[in-house]
Amino acid sequence: MNITLDLIKEGQKVKVIDIYGGWGIRQRLGCLGIHPGDMITVKKSAIMRGPILISIHGNQVALGRGVARKVLVEVAG
């Protein structure tokens, strides 16, 4: 099942399927290490407010909800 990253609950592992948006958002997320095919663990996600804290490649990154809405993911397992 493919959904956007902003809808994922804390503790879930997901695989990045695609990034919606233009060159700018892809460049920004690429600099943070987020690319299609990467595995992400959601560390903290308050429903409907605040940024989402994720773990990717051993680093923790905070994404705003608007940016997280552009990342299409697949729930692992």
Secondary structure as GFF3:
##gff-version 3
##sequence-region A 1 77
A	DSSP	beta_strand	2	4	.	.	.	ID=ss1
A	DSSP	three_ten_helix	5	7	.	.	.	ID=ss2
A	DSSP	beta_strand	13	19	.	.	.	ID=ss3
A	DSSP	alpha_helix	23	31	.	.	.	ID=ss4
A	DSSP	beta_strand	39	45	.	.	.	ID=ss5
A	DSSP	beta_strand	52	56	.	.	.	ID=ss6
A	DSSP	beta_strand	59	63	.	.	.	ID=ss7
A	DSSP	alpha_helix	65	68	.	.	.	ID=ss8
A	DSSP	beta_strand	71	75	.	.	.	ID=ss9
###
